[in-house]
Amino acid sequence: MAKRGGFPGGMAMPGNMNNLMKQAQRMQRQMEEGQKELETKEFTAKAGGGAVEVTVSGKKEVLSVKLSEEAVDPDDIETLQDMIIAATNEALKQAEEASNELMGKMTGGLGGGFPF
């Protein structure tokens, strides 16, 4: 007759659940620490051969925009705008990649590790 209810292994499940909770709490602390560290980092990208330089924080906020004199052509504002956009997007991409890398390190074992 099939056994109803309960967990395989009898009373081992509550101990395993405690270990799982401790691991989750430890992972959460590590993620919070990693996120705080990431937020203090800066990511810089250039466009137009260095004519435009944009720096963003790990919080994905623009911190600075630097323009070289040759980037400022009153007759060609569109190129300057395009360079600012390109540099900003690249710096934000770097910040996003660093964030994804951090998350990958923290959750690396969770991808397919569950038995269900």
C-alpha positions in Angstrom: 0.0 0.0 0.0 1.3 3.4 -0.9 2.4 5.7 1.9 0.3 8.9 2.2 1.5 12.2 3.3 4.8 13.1 5.0 8.1 13.5 3.3 10.6 10.9 2.1 13.1 10.4 4.8 10.8 11.0 7.7 11.9 13.8 10.0 14.8 14.9 7.9 12.8 17.5 6.0 12.6 20.1 8.8 16.4 20.1 9.2 16.8 20.5 5.4 14.3 23.3 5.4 16.3 25.1 8.1 19.5 24.7 6.1 17.7 26.0 3.0 16.5 29.1 4.9 20.0 29.7 6.2 21.4 29.5 2.7 18.7 31.8 1.4 19.4 34.4 4.1 23.2 34.1 3.5 22.6 34.6 -0.3 20.4 37.6 0.4 23.1 39.2 2.6 25.7 38.6 -0.1 23.4 40.0 -2.8 22.8 43.1 -0.7 26.5 43.6 -0.1 27.3 43.0 -3.8 24.6 45.5 -4.8 26.0 48.2 -2.5 29.5 47.6 -3.9 28.1 47.8 -7.4 26.4 51.1 -6.7 29.7 52.7 -5.7 31.3 51.7 -9.1 31.5 54.0 -12.1 31.4 53.0 -15.7 32.8 55.2 -18.4 32.3 55.0 -22.2 33.5 57.1 -25.1 32.1 57.8 -28.5 33.3 59.7 -31.6 36.9 58.6 -31.1 36.9 60.0 -27.5 35.2 63.3 -28.4 32.4 62.4 -26.0 32.8 60.6 -22.6 30.0 59.6 -20.3 30.3 58.2 -16.8 27.4 56.5 -15.1 27.1 55.0 -11.6 26.2 51.4 -10.7 22.8 52.9 -9.8 22.6 53.7 -13.6 22.6 57.4 -13.0 24.6 59.7 -15.4 27.4 61.2 -13.3 29.3 63.2 -16.0 29.4 64.1 -19.6 32.7 65.4 -21.1 32.9 66.9 -24.5 36.1 67.8 -26.4 36.1 71.1 -28.3 36.1 69.3 -31.7 32.8 67.6 -30.7 31.1 70.9 -30.5 30.2 72.0 -34.0 27.2 74.4 -34.1 26.5 73.4 -37.6 26.2 69.7 -36.7 24.4 69.3 -33.4 22.9 66.0 -34.5 26.3 64.2 -34.5 27.0 65.5 -31.0 23.6 64.3 -29.8 24.2 60.9 -31.4 27.7 60.6 -29.7 26.2 61.5 -26.3 23.5 58.9 -26.8 26.0 56.2 -27.9 28.4 56.9 -25.0 25.6 56.9 -22.5 24.1 53.7 -23.8 27.5 52.0 -23.7 28.2 53.1 -20.2 24.7 51.9 -19.1 25.3 48.6 -20.8 28.6 48.2 -18.9 26.7 48.8 -15.6 24.0 46.4 -16.6 26.6 43.7 -17.5 28.3 44.2 -14.1 24.9 43.8 -12.4 24.1 40.7 -14.3 27.5 39.3 -13.5 27.0 39.9 -9.8 23.6 38.2 -10.0 25.0 35.3 -11.9 27.6 34.8 -9.2 25.0 34.9 -6.5 22.5 32.7 -8.1 24.7 30.4 -10.1 23.6 27.2 -8.4 19.9 28.0 -8.6 19.4 27.7 -12.4 18.4 24.0 -12.6 19.5 22.8 -9.2 16.1 22.2 -7.7 14.9 18.6 -7.7 11.3 19.5 -8.7 
